[in-house]
Amino acid sequence: MKRRQFLVRALQAGTLIPLASTGLFARPLARHFFARPSAASDRILVLINLSGGNDGLNTVVPYADSRYFNARPNIKLPTDQVLKLNSDLALHPSMGAVQDMFKSGTAAVVSNVGYPYQDRSHFRSTDIWNSASDAEEVLFTGWIGRYIEKSHPEYPAQLPVAPFAIQVSSSTSLLLQGEVGNTGIAIDNPDRFYNLAKGLGSSDSPVPATLAGPELKYVREILEQSNTFSTAINQAMLGSTTNAQYDTDSFASQLKVVARLINGGLGTTVFVVTLGGFDTHSAQMAQQATLLNRLSRGIKSFFDDITASGNANRVTCITYSEFGRRVNENGSAGTDHGAAAPLFVFGNSVNGGAIYGGNPNLTDLDDRGDIKFTVDFRQVYAAVLEDWMGLTNADAKNALLGDFTKLPLFKTSSSYYADDAVMAGMTLEQNAPNPAVSGTTVTFTTPIQGYATLRLYSADGRFAGEYLSQTVSPGQHRIPVNVSDIPSGRYLYRLQIGRFQMEKWMAVVR
């Protein structure tokens, strides 16, 4: 059996190398580390799972809507206590640090996030978010696993010294599962992991001349390679310090580990952490206040830490939860499983200080009386994969197994595509006339032939129209844009040709 065949079969079977009875496991690792995709440079994504189904209405509060107060006579948050974001929405009183980040432009809110035919089971909905599947579709791979495999086609024939992804937990989730196996590892204590893994030595005795000999030899090599991986983690921990004050709860401790590994130079692209306890069927007020305070304070400490080490520009954090809660409170001063809910995006490169997806509509509810989604969660994933992690639109479609209109969550000035496009000789001019009343023209020049799209988005991230979707030849192109049927406001227009992307803002007035 060839080494690749052995590894692929082991990964498909879910084979792990147990390090002890502690729940710590390591995947087989090799000594060659792949560079990240060139477009993504050294960008890092931290996914924060708010496990249990966080109540969105008491997280991002529609304090100007009387229907919110009518639906929640016992668990409503008083208007004079919430932390206002704009004239309609506010944060839970315990989220002061997040409000500060929102005001400084390093945090954004995406409201009404969900998917068609919301599943209200914890387990099934978690799988849907992790796999990026439709509600009626069962997948056995995760969107991060597919992203990693697309970015590293050499895997698993060759594997990295540093893991592609780390989940700070005793086990990995479907999120990191790829076609040929798990693309990340789980650690719950880096020091203990190192102490256990460095003892995985293999015998120096000759390999027996039997049919199993080659496989035994390869297993021995895997053990030695796992030692190399544990050494990389240990070196990252030893090569960094903690530059901020963290609380002592589990969530803060997880973020502290991630910051140490980032600051220590570990070559890992994706980290996953979890804050659990959001299944608030009863006594929600105190429980959610504690959890949201931990989220807010933990995020602040984490960004203070990586900012002090000069790594903040490399990192984006995104929260997600399997579903929101019901609009109406239940009889136990809590809320039951619902549908759409908000999530948060944090980072210096985020188009922050904005709320995408609009306000929750408490009049037009679904057939179960829950909030309807206006943003498919895969639109957030599409923005992350293309505008943060550096995938082309085609590769992002492959990772998400579908075409989802991405939200404009990231700043144009930080776009790796924009820099590449300028260097390649591509230009995107300001539309004229601007402001536009009924029509305007977008002019661009491309030095290459390629498939081009020109799309328009409102300031809150809603798709407003597509005005070009075809192959274009090298040269200058003038595209008419009819805005007579869209409301006044500020709009972003985004041009993408192949892997190159540029965008600008326009105004529409009546």
Buried (B, 14 or more C-beta within 10 A) or exposed (E): EEBEEBBBEBBEEEBBBEBEEEBBBBBBBBEEBBEBBEBBEEBBBBBBBBBBBBBBBBBBBBBBBEBBBEBBEEBBBEEEEBBBBEEBBBBBBBBBBBBBBBEEBBBBBBBBBBBEEBBBEBEEBBBBBBBBBBEEEEBEBBBBBBBBBBBBEEBBEBBBBBBBBBBBBEEBBBBBBBBBBBBBBBBBBBEBBBBBBBEBEBEEEEBEEEEEEBBBBBBBBBBEBBBBBBBBBBBBBEEBEBBBEBBEBBBBBBBBBBBBBBBBBBBBBBBBBBBEBBBBBEEBBEBBBEBBBBBBBBBBBBBBBBBBBEBBBBBBBBBBBBBBBBBBBBEEBBBBBBBBBBBBBBBBBBBBBBBBBBBBBBEEBBEEEBBBBBBBBBBBBBBBBBBBBBBBBEBBBBBBBBEBBBBBBBBBEBBBBBBBBEEBEBBBBEBEEBBBEEEBBBBBEBBBEBBBBBBBBBBBBBEBBEBBEEEBEEEEBEBEBEBEEBEEBEBBBBBBBBBBBBBBBBBBEE
